Each structure stands twice: as structure tokens, then as C-alpha cells.
Amino acid sequence: MRSSLRQALVLAAGLAGCVAACNAASAAPLLCDRGVPMTAAQQDRLLRFAAIVKQALDGSGREVALVARSGLDLQRFGIRYSHAGVSLQASGNGPWSVRQLYFACEEGRPRLYDQGMAGFVLGTSRPEIGYISAVLLPAAPGAGLARAALDDPLAVRLLAPRYSANAHAFGLRYQNCNQWVMEMLAAAWGSLGEGDDLRPQAQRWLAANGYAPEPVDVGSHLLMAAGAFVPWVHYDDHPEEDRFALKLRVSLPASIEAFVREHVPGAERIELCHDGRQAVVRRGWAPVAEGCRPEAGDEVIALD
């Protein structure tokens, strides 16, 4: 049971990349009561990596990007990215700040938060290696998403009162940070109506347009039982057949990217990573190899 609990905590913390007692100037801890200690050299390299990310976004010629970052090592679950947000070149918080949902630990509820790109990059639990993905949107869909994301009343209407790291993608009881992004896309592109039922409308639009998040394979019933020890993990919103099959339909950045790639002609992707020594910049939809290993055509930038 101890091993299963440890795995459950890893999975839950990874899915809960938006759990934070947030502070705009510092890295956001993935677990409410634990920060991520970094050396001065690690912080310096991550800040340089953040500058490379902003430079790549500036050079894209686009004004809106869906960005995602890696967190804990979740490769055993087939997950590289756990947390996504909307990055806006014209953000009032600073160029390429990320509007995102996070879970305010002290308040015990989800909140919306604008965070500079440096803070977004620093919000990792693995300072020795990290990945950032940016899906760049063409002018028209990008402008629509920017208007929706900056519409504070609309953004708040899409915010569920309760948070769950593994929220069911088509459930209304809870919400995670990535599900808020998906529902924001529906509000931006789906011409939804007024009223208090905005989230149900958004989910109906997503389902009608083929949104189908890849199920997360939990692996064992014991692992699910261990998840009961994690306060921001819930299973009561998932259909019984999904729980028995140990495959939970949860919104993750990979599903967001797949949806946008299919539905937004002209969307482009940049993936950036670092291994503490160098940064790698790849343009295109093919993922960077594990370990941040560059291949032909990638740009390599020294961090030392």
C-alpha cells in the first residue's frame, strides 16, 4: 500500500500542476505544504530558459498561444505535460503572461491567475530538466480566444467552485486547470449563449465537436484507493464503468493540443526543453525525444 500511495501522490501532484499557494515572483509549489528548493544556479538557468521561450514566442509572429509545462516525471503514466494556460502577447500583466486556473491551497478553492512566463517556467518540481509546449494560434481564432480569456466575468462564469486534479472531462462537479482551458476554447469559438449554464453549454459544444481526451490509465484499483489520501483528487464524478476499467477521462495538455491541431487550420507548435546545460527548440508537432535530446533541424542554445 505504501508504494501505491507514493505512486498516487506522484500522479496526483503531476495532474495538479495548477495546485499552488501562488506568488507571481516565485515558483509555485505543486504540493500545498511543500515548495521546490532550487539552487541559485538552477534558478538562473530556468530564468534564461524562460527568456528563450519568450524569444521563440516573439519570433513566431503570433499573439496568442496555448502553453503547457511539464512537472513531475509522469512518463510511467505516458504523460509529459500536466498544466496548461493561455499565453497572451498583449497581456496587461506583461508580454506572454499566462492566464490560468490554479488551486489556492489556503482558501481551498480554484482561482484565476495571470503569471509571467518566468514564473510559469519556474513552477516546476524538476529544475534539472523541463519541457514547454506552445501551440500558436492564427489571427482570427487567436483573437477570439484572447477576447474570451480577458473577459473577466466570462472567465469566472467558467470557473467551477470545486477543484479536482483528475476531474472528469465531461463532469460539472469539479474542474481542473486544463478543463478550464478547454471550456474557454468552447466559449471563444462556440458562440455559446448567456445564462448560468455556461459550463454545460461548453461541454456540449466540445462533445459535439469531437473532443475526446485520451484516458489516463491508472493501473490498479489499489492505486485509486491510495488516491483517497490526496485532498484534491476525487473519483465520484467519473462514470462507474471508467472507474472499473481504471481509465479516467481527464483533460490534459496533450488532448488540448490534439483538439486544436484538428480544428484550427494554421495552428503551429513549438516545443522547448532544457537539461540544465542547454535548451532545445523544435518547431513542428513531433515531440522532442526524452531527455531533451536534440535531433537534426532543432535549435540548440547553451545555458552554461
C-alpha positions in Angstrom: 0.0 0.0 0.0 2.9 2.4 0.8 4.2 2.0 -2.8 0.8 2.6 -4.2 0.3 5.7 -2.1 3.6 7.0 -3.3 2.6 6.4 -6.9 -0.8 8.0 -6.3 0.8 11.1 -4.8 3.1 11.4 -7.8 0.3 11.0 -10.3 -2.0 13.4 -8.3 0.7 16.0 -7.9 1.6 15.8 -11.6 -2.0 16.2 -12.6 -2.3 19.0 -10.1 0.3 21.2 -11.8 -2.1 24.1 -11.1 -2.1 23.5 -7.3 -0.4 26.4 -5.7 -0.2 28.9 -3.0 0.7 31.2 -5.8 3.2 34.0 -5.8 4.0 35.9 -9.0 7.6 36.2 -8.2 8.4 32.6 -7.2 7.9 29.1 -8.3 4.5 27.7 -7.3 4.7 24.5 -5.2 3.0 21.5 -6.6 2.1 20.3 -3.2 0.4 22.8 -0.9 2.8 22.4 2.0 6.0 21.8 0.1 8.0 24.2 -2.0 10.5 23.1 -4.6 14.0 24.0 -3.4 16.3 25.3 -6.1 19.9 26.4 -6.1 20.8 29.9 -7.3 22.4 28.3 -10.4 19.2 26.3 -11.2 17.0 29.5 -10.9 19.4 31.3 -13.1 19.2 28.6 -15.8 15.4 28.5 -15.6 15.2 32.2 -16.0 17.4 32.0 -19.1 15.3 29.2 -20.4 12.1 31.4 -19.8 13.8 34.2 -21.8 14.4 31.7 -24.7 10.7 30.7 -24.5 9.6 34.3 -24.8 12.0 34.9 -27.6 10.5 32.0 -29.5 7.0 33.3 -29.0 8.0 36.8 -30.0 9.6 35.4 -33.2 6.5 33.4 -34.1 4.6 36.4 -35.4 1.5 35.2 -33.4 -0.1 36.9 -30.5 -1.8 34.0 -28.6 -0.5 30.6 -27.6 -1.8 27.7 -25.6 1.2 26.8 -23.4 1.9 23.8 -21.3 4.7 22.8 -18.9 6.0 19.6 -17.5 6.1 18.9 -13.8 6.9 15.6 -12.1 8.2 12.7 -14.0 5.0 11.1 -15.2 6.4 9.0 -18.1 5.3 5.8 -16.4 1.7 7.1 -17.0 2.5 8.3 -20.5 2.2 11.9 -19.6 4.8 14.7 -20.3 2.7 17.8 -19.8 0.3 18.3 -16.8 -0.6 22.0 -16.7 -1.8 24.4 -19.5 -2.9 28.0 -19.8 -3.5 30.8 -22.3 -0.4 33.0 -23.1 -1.1 36.4 -24.4 1.4 38.7 -26.1 -0.7 41.7 -25.2 -1.4 40.7 -21.6 -1.7 43.7 -19.2 0.5 41.6 -16.8 3.4 41.7 -19.2 4.1 40.1 -22.6 3.3 36.5 -22.9 1.9 36.2 -19.4 -0.2 33.1 -18.8 -3.8 33.2 -17.7 -4.6 30.0 -15.9 -6.6 28.3 -13.3 -4.8 27.4 -10.1 -5.9 25.8 -6.8 -5.4 28.3 -3.9 -4.4 25.9 -1.1 -5.0 28.3 1.8 -8.5 29.1 0.5 -9.3 25.6 -0.6 -10.8 26.7 -3.9 -9.8 27.4 -7.6 -8.8 30.8 -8.7 -7.8 32.5 -11.9 -4.2 33.9 -12.1 -2.1 35.8 -14.5 1.5 34.8 -14.3 4.6 36.0 -16.1 6.4 33.4 -18.3 9.3 33.3 -15.9 7.0 32.3 -13.0 5.3 29.8 -15.3 8.6 28.1 -16.1 9.8 28.2 -12.5 6.6 26.4 -11.4 8.3 23.0 -11.9 9.3 20.3 -9.5 12.2 19.2 -11.7 14.6 22.1 -12.1 17.2 19.8 -13.7 15.1 19.1 -16.8 11.9 20.6 -18.2 9.6 21.0 -21.2 7.4 23.8 -22.5 4.9 23.4 -25.4 3.4 26.3 -27.2 0.6 25.9 -29.7 0.4 29.2 -31.7 -3.0 30.2 -33.0 -3.7 32.0 -36.3 -5.1 35.6 -36.1 -8.8 35.0 -36.1 -9.1 32.1 -33.6 -6.3 33.7 -31.5 -8.2 37.0 -31.3 -11.4 35.2 -30.3 -9.6 33.3 -27.5 -7.9 36.5 -26.3 -11.2 38.3 -26.1 -12.8 35.5 -24.1 -9.8 34.9 -21.8 -9.6 38.6 -20.9 -13.3 38.9 -20.3 -13.2 38.5 -16.6 -16.9 37.9 -16.0 -16.9 35.2 -18.7 -13.7 33.6 -17.3 -15.2 33.5 -13.8 -18.5 32.0 -15.1 -16.5 29.2 -16.5 -14.8 28.6 -13.1 -16.2 25.7 -11.1 -16.5 26.2 -7.3 -14.7 22.9 -6.6 -11.3 21.6 -7.9 -10.1 18.1 -8.6 -6.8 17.3 -10.2 -8.4 14.3 -12.0 -11.7 16.0 -12.8 -13.9 14.1 -15.3 -13.7 16.0 -18.6 -17.4 16.0 -19.1 -18.4 16.4 -15.4 -19.7 19.6 -13.7 -19.0 18.7 -10.1 -15.3 19.6 -10.3 -12.8 21.1 -12.7 -9.0 21.1 -13.2 -6.8 23.7 -14.9 -6.8 22.1 -18.3 -10.6 21.6 -18.3 -11.0 25.3 -17.7 -8.8 26.0 -20.8 -10.9 23.6 -22.9 -14.2 25.2 -21.8 -12.6 28.6 -22.5 -12.0 27.4 -26.1 -15.6 26.4 -26.4 -16.7 29.9 -25.1 -14.3 31.6 -27.5 -15.2 29.6 -30.6 -18.6 28.1 -30.0 -21.0 31.1 -29.8 -22.4 30.0 -26.5 -25.5 31.6 -25.0 -25.9 33.7 -21.9 -27.1 32.3 -18.5 -25.7 30.4 -15.6 -25.4 27.1 -17.6 -22.2 28.2 -19.5 -20.2 25.1 -18.4 -22.8 22.6 -19.6 -23.1 24.5 -22.9 -19.3 24.5 -23.3 -19.1 20.7 -22.6 -21.9 20.0 -25.1 -20.1 22.1 -27.7 -16.8 20.2 -27.0 -18.6 16.8 -27.3 -20.4 17.8 -30.5 -17.0 18.9 -32.0 -15.3 15.6 -31.2 -13.3 16.4 -28.1 -12.3 13.1 -26.7 -9.4 13.2 -24.2 -7.2 10.2 -24.1 -8.0 8.2 -20.9 -5.4 8.1 -18.2 -4.6 4.5 -17.3 -4.4 4.5 -13.5 -3.0 1.0 -13.5 -4.6 -0.6 -10.4 -7.5 -0.3 -8.0 -5.1 -0.1 -5.2 -3.6 3.0 -6.7 -7.1 4.5 -7.0 -7.8 3.7 -3.4 -4.5 5.3 -2.3 -5.7 8.5 -4.1 -8.2 9.0 -1.3 -5.3 10.3 0.8 -4.8 13.2 -1.6 -7.3 16.0 -0.8 -7.5 17.4 -4.3 -8.2 14.0 -6.0 -11.8 12.8 -6.4 -13.4 9.9 -8.3 -17.1 10.4 -7.6 -17.6 12.4 -10.8 -16.2 9.6 -13.1 -18.7 7.1 -14.6 -18.6 3.8 -12.9 -17.5 1.9 -16.0 -14.4 4.2 -16.2 -13.5 3.6 -12.6 -13.8 -0.2 -13.0 -11.8 0.0 -16.2 -9.1 2.1 -14.4 -9.2 4.6 -17.3 -10.2 8.1 -16.4 -11.1 10.7 -19.0 -9.2 13.7 -17.7 -8.4 16.9 -19.7 -4.6 17.1 -20.1 -2.5 19.4 -22.4 -1.9 16.6 -24.9 -5.7 16.4 -25.5 -6.0 20.1 -25.8 -3.2 20.2 -28.4 -4.8 17.3 -30.4 -8.1 19.1 -30.5 -6.6 22.4 -31.6 -4.5 20.7 -34.3 -7.5 19.0 -35.7 -9.9 22.0 -35.6 -7.7 25.1 -36.2 -6.1 25.2 -39.6 -2.8 27.0 -39.5 -2.1 26.3 -35.8 1.6 25.7 -35.2 3.6 24.2 -32.4 6.9 24.9 -30.8 8.4 22.6 -28.1 11.2 23.8 -26.0 13.2 21.9 -23.3 16.3 22.1 -21.2 18.5 19.7 -19.4 20.3 22.2 -17.3 23.2 22.6 -19.8 21.4 23.6 -22.9 18.0 24.4 -24.4 16.5 22.7 -27.4 13.9 24.4 -29.6 11.8 22.3 -32.0 9.2 23.6 -34.4 6.6 21.2 -35.5 4.2 18.6 -34.0 6.8 15.8 -33.5 7.8 15.7 -29.8 11.3 16.2 -28.6 13.0 12.9 -27.5 13.0 12.0 -23.9 16.0 13.5 -22.0 15.8 16.7 -24.2 18.0 15.2 -26.8 18.2 17.4 -30.0 17.8 16.0 -33.5 18.5 17.3 -37.0 16.7 20.6 -37.5 16.4 21.5 -33.8 17.9 24.7 -32.5 20.3 24.2 -29.6 21.2 27.1 -27.2 23.8 26.8 -24.4 22.6 27.6 -20.9 26.0 27.4 -19.2 
